[in-house]
C-alpha cells in the first residue's frame, strides 16, 4: 500500500501538500502511473523495429528488454500495478485493465499478421511472469527465458505461431 507520509518525505514535502495538489490518493496514483507509462513508452521506442516480428523473435527481444537495467524498474512497477489491480485494490483495478489493454495492443502491433487470438495476451503473460521472476531472483532469468523461447520455436515449427 502506498504511504503518503513516506512518499511526501522522500519528495521533500508534506502529505497534506500532496493531497492539496492531487485531491485524493487515487488521483495521485493514477497520475503517477500515467507519467511512468509515458516514460516507459519513450524508453521502449528505442527497441521498436519497423518490421513486424514472429512471436518467437518478438518474445526473444522483449525478454531481453525485461533484463535491461534502464527498463526493468519500469517493468517492475507496471507489473506491480497490474498485480494490485488483479487483487481488486482501488484504483489499481481500473489501471490494470487499461495497462493490459495497452500492452496487448502494443504487442499486437508488432507481431506478424495475421495475429492469432490470444497470441499477444500469451506473450504478455510470459513477460509479466518473467518480470516477477526477475525481481524475485535478482535478474537470473536467462535459463527460463531460453526454455520459453524453445517452446515458442517448437510451436512455430509445428505451424502454431
PLY file of the C-alpha trace (Angstrom):
ply
format ascii 1.0
element vertex 161
property float x
property float y
property float z
element edge 160
property int vertex1
property int vertex2
end_header
0.00 0.00 0.00
1.23 3.48 -0.85
2.00 5.52 2.27
1.53 9.22 1.61
3.62 10.31 4.56
6.66 8.31 3.40
6.22 9.46 -0.18
5.93 13.08 0.92
9.11 12.79 2.99
11.02 11.40 0.01
9.75 14.27 -2.13
10.60 16.89 0.48
7.01 17.95 1.05
4.09 17.03 3.27
1.25 14.55 2.87
-1.14 17.47 3.22
0.50 19.23 0.25
0.22 16.09 -1.86
-3.47 15.85 -1.00
-3.96 19.54 -1.80
-2.29 19.21 -5.18
-3.79 15.87 -6.26
-7.07 15.97 -4.34
-7.02 12.30 -3.45
-4.66 9.38 -3.09
-6.43 7.72 -6.04
-5.72 10.69 -8.31
-2.10 10.71 -7.20
-1.70 7.02 -8.07
-3.39 7.45 -11.46
-1.25 10.49 -12.33
2.00 8.81 -11.28
1.08 5.68 -13.24
0.39 7.81 -16.33
3.79 9.52 -16.07
5.57 6.20 -15.56
3.73 4.71 -18.52
4.77 7.64 -20.74
8.38 7.30 -19.65
8.31 3.56 -20.28
6.85 4.10 -23.75
9.64 6.57 -24.54
12.24 4.03 -23.41
10.56 1.25 -25.41
10.78 3.36 -28.56
14.49 2.58 -28.78
13.63 -1.12 -29.02
10.97 -0.57 -31.65
11.56 -2.15 -35.01
9.98 -1.14 -38.29
9.02 -4.65 -39.36
6.66 -6.92 -37.54
8.20 -9.99 -35.98
7.20 -13.56 -35.40
6.12 -14.37 -31.86
9.48 -16.11 -31.29
11.51 -13.14 -32.49
9.35 -10.68 -30.61
9.39 -12.67 -27.37
13.17 -13.03 -27.57
13.55 -9.26 -27.98
11.09 -8.43 -25.19
12.61 -10.89 -22.75
15.98 -9.24 -23.33
14.32 -5.87 -22.70
13.00 -7.03 -19.32
16.59 -7.55 -18.21
17.72 -4.11 -19.39
18.67 -2.08 -16.28
17.11 1.04 -17.80
13.75 -0.68 -18.36
13.46 -3.25 -15.59
12.43 -0.78 -12.86
9.57 0.47 -15.05
8.54 -3.07 -15.94
8.53 -3.99 -12.25
6.30 -1.06 -11.35
3.87 -1.82 -14.18
3.75 -5.47 -13.13
3.06 -4.39 -9.54
0.23 -2.11 -10.69
-1.35 -4.98 -12.64
-0.94 -7.37 -9.69
-2.62 -4.93 -7.30
-5.42 -4.48 -9.80
-5.85 -8.23 -10.08
-6.33 -8.31 -6.31
-9.12 -5.75 -6.69
-7.31 -2.88 -4.97
-8.60 0.57 -5.91
-7.59 2.44 -8.10
-5.23 -0.22 -9.40
-8.14 -2.34 -10.64
-9.05 0.32 -13.19
-5.41 0.99 -14.06
-4.63 -2.71 -14.53
-7.34 -3.16 -17.13
-6.09 -0.18 -19.13
-2.44 -1.21 -18.81
-3.14 -4.74 -20.02
-5.21 -3.43 -22.96
-2.40 -1.03 -23.92
0.26 -3.75 -23.68
-1.81 -6.20 -25.74
-2.39 -3.55 -28.43
1.33 -2.70 -28.47
2.27 -6.38 -28.81
-0.38 -6.98 -31.49
1.03 -4.07 -33.50
4.46 -5.70 -33.55
3.60 -9.31 -34.39
3.43 -10.62 -37.94
-0.04 -10.75 -39.34
-2.33 -12.48 -39.04
-2.13 -12.23 -35.26
-3.97 -15.18 -33.80
-6.49 -14.58 -31.00
-4.79 -14.74 -27.63
-1.28 -14.55 -29.09
-0.43 -11.09 -27.73
-2.03 -11.93 -24.37
0.12 -15.07 -24.13
3.28 -13.06 -24.85
2.24 -10.53 -22.21
1.63 -13.30 -19.67
5.15 -14.59 -20.24
6.68 -11.12 -19.99
4.77 -10.35 -16.77
5.79 -13.70 -15.30
9.41 -13.20 -16.25
9.34 -9.70 -14.73
8.13 -11.16 -11.43
10.69 -13.97 -11.63
13.43 -11.46 -12.40
12.51 -9.39 -9.35
12.48 -12.48 -7.14
15.80 -13.84 -8.44
17.68 -10.57 -8.91
17.55 -10.89 -12.68
18.62 -14.51 -13.04
16.10 -15.50 -15.69
18.24 -16.47 -18.67
17.64 -20.23 -18.44
13.89 -19.80 -18.06
13.84 -17.33 -20.96
15.76 -19.77 -23.14
13.36 -22.57 -22.24
10.31 -20.43 -23.10
11.82 -19.35 -26.41
12.38 -23.03 -27.19
8.72 -23.79 -26.54
7.64 -20.95 -28.84
10.09 -22.10 -31.55
8.73 -25.66 -31.38
5.16 -24.37 -31.65
6.13 -22.19 -34.61
7.75 -25.17 -36.39
4.51 -27.13 -35.90
2.64 -24.24 -37.52
1.25 -22.93 -34.26
2.63 -19.38 -34.47
0 1
1 2
2 3
3 4
4 5
5 6
6 7
7 8
8 9
9 10
10 11
11 12
12 13
13 14
14 15
15 16
16 17
17 18
18 19
19 20
20 21
21 22
22 23
23 24
24 25
25 26
26 27
27 28
28 29
29 30
30 31
31 32
32 33
33 34
34 35
35 36
36 37
37 38
38 39
39 40
40 41
41 42
42 43
43 44
44 45
45 46
46 47
47 48
48 49
49 50
50 51
51 52
52 53
53 54
54 55
55 56
56 57
57 58
58 59
59 60
60 61
61 62
62 63
63 64
64 65
65 66
66 67
67 68
68 69
69 70
70 71
71 72
72 73
73 74
74 75
75 76
76 77
77 78
78 79
79 80
80 81
81 82
82 83
83 84
84 85
85 86
86 87
87 88
88 89
89 90
90 91
91 92
92 93
93 94
94 95
95 96
96 97
97 98
98 99
99 100
100 101
101 102
102 103
103 104
104 105
105 106
106 107
107 108
108 109
109 110
110 111
111 112
112 113
113 114
114 115
115 116
116 117
117 118
118 119
119 120
120 121
121 122
122 123
123 124
124 125
125 126
126 127
127 128
128 129
129 130
130 131
131 132
132 133
133 134
134 135
135 136
136 137
137 138
138 139
139 140
140 141
141 142
142 143
143 144
144 145
145 146
146 147
147 148
148 149
149 150
150 151
151 152
152 153
153 154
154 155
155 156
156 157
157 158
158 159
159 160
